[in-house]
């Protein structure tokens, strides 16, 4: 919860200035749900989403976005992988492996289990 009266405790993480202003977009009683915090000194802006101010320095905020995008990419890959293996069983794997071994043995006429 981010209340309007908490504003006097905030400082800009970049320039360390305590003179920050808030622009509330959506409020509920004394709580800011959506909005923006801006520094009057360096003019940087920090979002408030779901009552949580994101006052990370610029490089960390951008890094977080990159991680979120990376996580979304992995979620897509995981769902594709799950679709590929749907219905797959360990028995299927054994059957395919046995077929491959038989083909190799026939092609080279070699027994991998026999010592030379």
N, C-alpha and C positions, 0 to 999 in steps of 0.2 A: 504494500500500500504506500503510495506516494501522496502525502498530504501537502497542501499549499503552504502550511506553516513550517515545513521542513526546508524550504528554499534557502533560508539564512544559513544553513549548515553546509551548503554545497559550494564547491570551488571547481573551476575549470581544470581538468587534468593536464591540459597542455601549458597554459600560462600561469596557473595557480592563483588566478584572480577570483575573489569571493563575490564579485559583482556580476551575478548571473540573473537572467530574466527568464520567466516561464511564459509560454504561450499555450494555454490549455485549449484543446480542440473538443474534448469530451470530459465532463466532470460529473461526479456523483457526490452530493453533499460537499464535504471538504476535501475529497479525494480527486486527483487528476488521473483519469483513465487513459486518455490519449492526449499527447501534446508534444511540445518541443522546448528544450532548454537551450538558451543561447547566451554566449559569453559576450559581455559588453566591451571587453578589451580586445580579444583576438577574433571576434565574430564567428567562432565555431558554433555549430548547432548539434545538439544531441537529442535523439528521439525519446519519447516516453511511450512505451507500448504496454498495454495491460497493466497499468500502474507501476511499471518498472522503468526507471530512467537508465538508459544505456549511455553511461558517461565514460566509456573506455576511450583511450587515446586513439587517434585516427588509424594508426597502423594496426592496432589490435582489433578495432571494429572491422576493418577490411579483411583481416585474417579470419575473423569469425565467419564472415559471409562466405569466404572461400571454403572453409571447413564444412559449412552447412550445404553448400553446393556439392562438395565432394561426397558428403553423406547421402545426399539425394541420388547422386549418380550410382553409388554402391547399392542403394535400395532398388534402383531399376535393374541393375545387373543381377541382384539376388532373385528378384521376381522372374527374370528371364531364365535363370538357372533352374529355379524350381519348376518352371514350365517344361524345361528340357528333360528333367529327371522324373517327371510325373509318371508313375506306373513302373518305374525301374526297380528291380529287386536285385539282391546279391546273387541269386541264382542266374539271372540274366548275364551278369558279369562273368560268372564261372563258365557258362556255356560259350560265350564269346571267346574267352581265354583258351578253352579247350580246342575250339575250332582253329584259332591262330596257331597253337602248338602243332596241331596235326598238319596244317599246311606247311609249316616250317620244316617239320620232320620229313614230309614227303618231298619237298623241294631239295633238301640237302642230304637226305638220307642219313641224318645224324640223330643220335640218341643223347639228349642233354643230361640224362640221369646216369649214363655210363662213364666211368673214369677211364682215362686213356692210359 
